[in-house]
Amino acid sequence: MALNSSLSRGHYCIKILSAMAASTLSVVDFKTANSIYEFTANDITGQPVSLNKYKGHVCIIVNVASKCGYTDNHYDELNELHDLYSDSKGLKILGFPCNQFGSQEPGGSDEICEFAKRRKVKFDMFDKVDVNGNDAHPLWKYLKHKQGGLLIDSIKWNFTKFIIDKNGIPVERHGPNTSPKDLVKNLEKYW
């Protein structure tokens, strides 16, 4: 009996190590990635989503926060862009909550979901991520690598917006002071 339980534990450990190796292998090197389609991110409920699902769509990827001075205006305008262009032009908006700037997104997924419901958010929301530093999500490392910032590549504040073309390539980067509605003229180049 001791031998069987020892074998079971050994088999269990091998399964865990195999799973860890597989997950390590699935991490995309942001420096060599060809598009956002190579990345996976967890949605707001924690379910993995392959960004390949956005293939052929112009996207806006934005780091969001619920307690920022830009929150009201940006959420309203992102919803408006979604309403105007998601069906007619295929625009997809991907919101990534982030708490790295002034602790303005302190809650967990449940609280962020409740906030999104109250705001009647219609665009896709993802799990809270870091956008800067060693623990930054690989997608955000890729975005910064492809569309560097002024002086430094780091994201400087909440509501930094990246426009992604239909091939999954980041083609523009806009800071928090750029209103989402002001992106329409830029988006038109990629539809």
VENUR-V780287 format. One record per residue. N is the residue number from 1. PSI is psi in whole degrees, 0 to 359 (999 if undefined). Layout:
N|PSI / N|PSI
This chain:
1|317 / 2|324 / 3|315 / 4|316 / 5|327 / 6|319 / 7|319 / 8|315 / 9|318 / 10|316 / 11|318 / 12|316 / 13|321 / 14|319 / 15|316 / 16|314 / 17|321 / 18|317 / 19|319 / 20|318 / 21|318 / 22|319 / 23|327 / 24|320 / 25|333 / 26|354 / 27|128 / 28|137 / 29|113 / 30|336 / 31|336 / 32|356 / 33|146 / 34|340 / 35|172 / 36|341 / 37|346 / 38|353 / 39|157 / 40|142 / 41|149 / 42|135 / 43|178 / 44|341 / 45|2 / 46|5 / 47|133 / 48|138 / 49|122 / 50|128 / 51|357 / 52|339 / 53|343 / 54|8 / 55|133 / 56|3 / 57|144 / 58|135 / 59|154 / 60|125 / 61|127 / 62|139 / 63|126 / 64|161 / 65|147 / 66|348 / 67|38 / 68|156 / 69|337 / 70|351 / 71|304 / 72|306 / 73|313 / 74|316 / 75|316 / 76|313 / 77|326 / 78|319 / 79|319 / 80|316 / 81|318 / 82|312 / 83|318 / 84|324 / 85|354 / 86|317 / 87|314 / 88|326 / 89|353 / 90|19 / 91|135 / 92|135 / 93|129 / 94|113 / 95|126 / 96|103 / 97|143 / 98|137 / 99|21 / 100|355 / 101|102 / 102|21 / 103|45 / 104|7 / 105|67 / 106|339 / 107|169 / 108|185 / 109|319 / 110|315 / 111|320 / 112|321 / 113|316 / 114|317 / 115|313 / 116|322 / 117|315 / 118|325 / 119|357 / 120|43 / 121|130 / 122|341 / 123|170 / 124|129 / 125|141 / 126|171 / 127|153 / 128|135 / 129|164 / 130|141 / 131|349 / 132|160 / 133|181 / 134|329 / 135|10 / 136|143 / 137|140 / 138|326 / 139|316 / 140|328 / 141|318 / 142|313 / 143|315 / 144|325 / 145|319 / 146|328 / 147|82 / 148|160 / 149|178 / 150|125 / 151|306 / 152|158 / 153|343 / 154|149 / 155|132 / 156|337 / 157|175 / 158|153 / 159|36 / 160|132 / 161|133 / 162|131 / 163|131 / 164|130 / 165|179 / 166|349 / 167|3 / 168|17 / 169|129 / 170|120 / 171|341 / 172|153 / 173|133 / 174|137 / 175|175 / 176|331 / 177|352 / 178|119 / 179|139 / 180|322 / 181|333 / 182|351 / 183|347 / 184|313 / 185|328 / 186|318 / 187|324 / 188|333 / 189|338 / 190|355 / 191|999
